[in-house]
């Protein structure tokens, strides 16, 4: 398995910080829901939580190291594509 590069490690740290923001905004959203009820603040905080969570998922996926592909020659690739067309 390949290692993460320095940039991908930074992105992984940012993903962790973004996930932490998602947890904090979720707690704040539940607090606003219990305090204010169905108010515009509550909906906005839940939308913010959704944004932070999805951003954390995307950043985590971007930080993952690439999978190594098996080496093939151009002739094998062309032969495989020709066999698929039949």
LUMVEXFI-753879 format. One line per field, with one value per residue: residue in one letter; x, y, z of N, C-alpha, C, O in turn. Coordinates in nm, 3 decimals. Layout:
r (A  ...)
n.c1 (X  ...)
n.c2 (Y  ...)
n.c3 (Z  ...)
ca.c1 (X  ...)
ca.c2 (Y  ...)
ca.c3 (Z  ...)
c.c1 (X  ...)
c.c2 (Y  ...)
c.c3 (Z  ...)
o.c1 (X  ...)
o.c2 (Y  ...)
o.c3 (Z  ...)
This chain:
r (X  X  X  X  X  X  X  X  X  X  X  X  X  X  X  X  X  X  X  X  X  X  X  X  X  X  X  X  X  X  X  X  X  X  X  X  X  X  X  X  X  X  X  X  X  X  X  X  X  X  X  X  X  X  X  X  X  X  X  X  X  X  X  X  X  X  X  X  X  X  X  X  X  X  X  X  X  X  X  X  X  X  X  X  X  X)
n.c1 (0.085  0.052  0.200  0.068  0.106  0.268  0.091  -0.152  -0.165  -0.201  -0.452  -0.597  -0.584  -0.729  -0.973  -1.038  -1.066  -1.283  -1.479  -1.495  -1.602  -1.850  -1.963  -1.971  -2.143  -2.370  -2.438  -2.489  -2.704  -2.899  -2.925  -3.028  -3.266  -3.401  -3.415  -3.523  -3.709  -3.890  -3.729  -3.571  -3.300  -3.249  -3.294  -3.096  -2.866  -2.875  -2.842  -2.586  -2.448  -2.486  -2.343  -2.077  -2.032  -2.051  -1.845  -1.628  -1.628  -1.571  -1.318  -1.175  -1.183  -1.035  -0.789  -0.700  -0.455  -0.353  -0.455  -0.241  -0.207  -0.217  0.059  0.034  0.089  0.071  -0.017  -0.156  -0.367  -0.498  -0.574  -0.750  -0.952  -1.039  -1.143  -1.359  -1.532  -1.641)
n.c2 (-0.117  0.222  0.522  0.822  1.142  1.455  1.668  1.536  1.449  1.689  1.757  1.550  1.622  1.861  1.753  1.615  1.834  1.959  1.763  1.773  2.031  1.974  1.805  1.982  2.183  2.029  1.973  2.235  2.288  2.111  2.222  2.475  2.391  2.285  2.516  2.731  2.610  2.545  2.737  2.976  2.975  2.719  2.547  2.648  2.585  2.304  2.268  2.370  2.179  1.954  2.041  2.064  1.796  1.656  1.784  1.700  1.426  1.427  1.551  1.362  1.141  1.248  1.258  1.001  0.752  0.668  0.370  0.113  0.024  -0.271  -0.344  -0.322  -0.398  -0.201  -0.356  -0.565  -0.420  -0.320  -0.562  -0.656  -0.462  -0.505  -0.761  -0.711  -0.574  -0.761)
n.c3 (0.000  -0.082  0.052  0.210  0.059  0.149  0.105  0.094  0.356  0.488  0.387  0.502  0.773  0.760  0.686  0.921  1.095  0.975  1.010  1.287  1.315  1.204  1.398  1.616  1.514  1.483  1.749  1.830  1.664  1.764  2.017  1.949  1.839  2.059  2.214  2.054  1.893  1.593  1.413  1.194  1.245  1.337  1.115  0.947  1.089  1.082  0.808  0.782  0.931  0.766  0.541  0.645  0.716  0.468  0.330  0.483  0.427  0.150  0.151  0.300  0.126  -0.083  0.036  0.054  -0.029  -0.362  -0.532  -0.639  -0.970  -1.172  -1.385  -1.728  -2.071  -2.371  -2.582  -2.456  -2.347  -2.575  -2.690  -2.497  -2.509  -2.770  -2.744  -2.579  -2.746  -2.911)
ca.c1 (0.000  0.134  0.188  0.012  0.204  0.256  -0.031  -0.266  -0.170  -0.262  -0.594  -0.655  -0.601  -0.840  -1.095  -1.068  -1.116  -1.416  -1.569  -1.514  -1.698  -1.982  -2.012  -2.003  -2.262  -2.484  -2.475  -2.549  -2.834  -2.994  -2.949  -3.119  -3.396  -3.465  -3.435  -3.606  -3.810  -3.876  -3.690  -3.481  -3.167  -3.240  -3.276  -2.967  -2.761  -2.877  -2.782  -2.442  -2.399  -2.481  -2.232  -1.950  -2.016  -2.021  -1.711  -1.532  -1.624  -1.500  -1.177  -1.114  -1.162  -0.925  -0.662  -0.660  -0.353  -0.400  -0.430  -0.149  -0.269  -0.124  0.121  -0.001  0.148  -0.028  -0.071  -0.257  -0.483  -0.569  -0.634  -0.864  -1.058  -1.092  -1.224  -1.483  -1.620  -1.699)
ca.c2 (0.000  0.342  0.617  0.953  1.249  1.563  1.745  1.453  1.449  1.817  1.745  1.462  1.703  1.953  1.671  1.593  1.960  1.981  1.671  1.829  2.140  1.914  1.758  2.100  2.248  1.942  2.002  2.368  2.279  2.051  2.321  2.576  2.327  2.278  2.651  2.815  2.533  2.551  2.872  2.977  2.940  2.573  2.492  2.691  2.508  2.168  2.276  2.387  2.048  1.870  2.088  2.025  1.651  1.614  1.835  1.612  1.300  1.452  1.575  1.234  1.060  1.308  1.236  0.860  0.725  0.598  0.227  0.081  -0.056  -0.368  -0.296  -0.395  -0.338  -0.145  -0.465  -0.635  -0.332  -0.319  -0.694  -0.666  -0.378  -0.571  -0.874  -0.657  -0.526  -0.873)
ca.c3 (0.000  -0.090  0.163  0.177  0.041  0.248  0.078  0.134  0.502  0.526  0.354  0.604  0.894  0.734  0.691  1.062  1.150  0.919  1.078  1.420  1.298  1.181  1.528  1.695  1.460  1.512  1.887  1.833  1.599  1.859  2.122  1.893  1.820  2.190  2.267  1.970  1.819  1.446  1.377  1.080  1.294  1.349  0.980  0.896  1.156  1.028  0.674  0.805  0.972  0.646  0.458  0.705  0.710  0.330  0.297  0.549  0.352  0.024  0.181  0.340  0.005  -0.158  0.105  0.049  -0.130  -0.482  -0.542  -0.746  -1.076  -1.230  -1.508  -1.851  -2.190  -2.462  -2.663  -2.375  -2.333  -2.704  -2.707  -2.405  -2.564  -2.888  -2.700  -2.523  -2.853  -2.984)
c.c1 (0.089  0.105  0.123  0.125  0.179  0.127  -0.154  -0.278  -0.233  -0.412  -0.665  -0.678  -0.718  -0.972  -1.135  -1.123  -1.257  -1.518  -1.597  -1.613  -1.839  -2.043  -2.054  -2.130  -2.386  -2.532  -2.541  -2.687  -2.939  -3.025  -3.047  -3.258  -3.472  -3.497  -3.537  -3.718  -3.783  -3.852  -3.593  -3.338  -3.146  -3.215  -3.141  -2.853  -2.759  -2.817  -2.631  -2.379  -2.385  -2.364  -2.098  -1.927  -1.980  -1.884  -1.603  -1.518  -1.545  -1.352  -1.106  -1.087  -1.049  -0.791  -0.615  -0.554  -0.412  -0.368  -0.334  -0.218  -0.168  -0.068  0.080  0.067  0.035  -0.093  -0.180  -0.383  -0.564  -0.639  -0.757  -0.980  -1.120  -1.180  -1.357  -1.582  -1.690  -1.827)
c.c2 (0.124  0.437  0.746  1.053  1.357  1.642  1.665  1.441  1.578  1.813  1.654  1.537  1.800  1.877  1.643  1.718  1.989  1.888  1.718  1.946  2.086  1.867  1.877  2.170  2.161  1.964  2.137  2.368  2.217  2.147  2.428  2.518  2.321  2.417  2.731  2.741  2.541  2.696  2.864  2.942  2.788  2.509  2.526  2.612  2.362  2.165  2.292  2.255  1.956  1.910  2.043  1.875  1.605  1.665  1.747  1.480  1.319  1.474  1.445  1.147  1.116  1.280  1.091  0.838  0.647  0.450  0.203  -0.011  -0.157  -0.315  -0.386  -0.325  -0.286  -0.254  -0.541  -0.552  -0.330  -0.453  -0.708  -0.580  -0.442  -0.690  -0.828  -0.614  -0.639  -0.919)
c.c3 (0.000  0.026  0.114  0.157  0.145  0.229  0.120  0.285  0.553  0.500  0.455  0.735  0.878  0.736  0.835  1.128  1.101  0.984  1.221  1.416  1.275  1.313  1.614  1.645  1.480  1.656  1.901  1.769  1.692  1.974  2.073  1.875  1.953  2.246  2.187  1.899  1.669  1.405  1.261  1.122  1.297  1.213  0.921  0.960  1.110  0.887  0.685  0.846  0.852  0.557  0.515  0.695  0.568  0.286  0.360  0.474  0.222  0.050  0.225  0.217  -0.080  -0.095  0.100  -0.057  -0.248  -0.474  -0.658  -0.845  -1.129  -1.362  -1.625  -1.967  -2.278  -2.546  -2.586  -2.361  -2.461  -2.726  -2.616  -2.457  -2.688  -2.849  -2.641  -2.630  -2.926  -2.925)
o.c1 (0.188  -0.001  0.122  0.226  0.082  0.062  -0.248  -0.388  -0.309  -0.491  -0.780  -0.780  -0.797  -1.073  -1.253  -1.217  -1.341  -1.631  -1.709  -1.698  -1.936  -2.162  -2.159  -2.214  -2.497  -2.653  -2.638  -2.777  -3.052  -3.139  -3.138  -3.358  -3.592  -3.595  -3.627  -3.813  -3.668  -3.945  -3.539  -3.262  -3.039  -3.126  -3.079  -2.756  -2.652  -2.749  -2.557  -2.269  -2.284  -2.294  -2.015  -1.815  -1.888  -1.814  -1.500  -1.407  -1.461  -1.268  -0.991  -0.980  -0.975  -0.689  -0.501  -0.560  -0.507  -0.267  -0.345  -0.280  -0.048  -0.138  0.090  0.097  -0.081  -0.211  -0.283  -0.494  -0.687  -0.751  -0.857  -1.096  -1.241  -1.280  -1.457  -1.703  -1.788  -1.889)
o.c2 (0.130  0.431  0.776  1.049  1.351  1.680  1.721  1.425  1.576  1.861  1.679  1.517  1.819  1.930  1.647  1.710  2.039  1.928  1.705  1.958  2.146  1.887  1.874  2.212  2.214  1.973  2.152  2.440  2.263  2.153  2.467  2.589  2.347  2.434  2.792  2.803  2.544  2.767  2.758  2.886  2.738  2.425  2.444  2.577  2.303  2.069  2.234  2.222  1.887  1.824  1.989  1.830  1.525  1.596  1.722  1.428  1.235  1.420  1.423  1.088  1.040  1.277  1.062  0.899  0.571  0.409  0.266  -0.111  -0.131  -0.250  -0.508  -0.206  -0.321  -0.246  -0.576  -0.606  -0.338  -0.457  -0.767  -0.622  -0.433  -0.717  -0.898  -0.618  -0.615  -1.013)
o.c3 (0.072  0.088  -0.005  0.228  0.220  0.327  0.176  0.338  0.650  0.582  0.491  0.801  0.971  0.782  0.868  1.208  1.176  1.009  1.270  1.504  1.321  1.337  1.678  1.724  1.492  1.681  1.975  1.814  1.699  2.022  2.147  1.893  1.958  2.318  2.244  1.851  1.625  1.366  1.232  1.043  1.264  1.198  0.854  0.894  1.100  0.851  0.605  0.802  0.838  0.503  0.442  0.668  0.551  0.211  0.299  0.461  0.188  -0.023  0.189  0.205  -0.143  -0.164  0.137  -0.164  -0.233  -0.416  -0.762  -0.807  -1.130  -1.439  -1.619  -1.961  -2.260  -2.579  -2.643  -2.363  -2.456  -2.776  -2.657  -2.449  -2.708  -2.915  -2.652  -2.608  -2.996  -2.975)
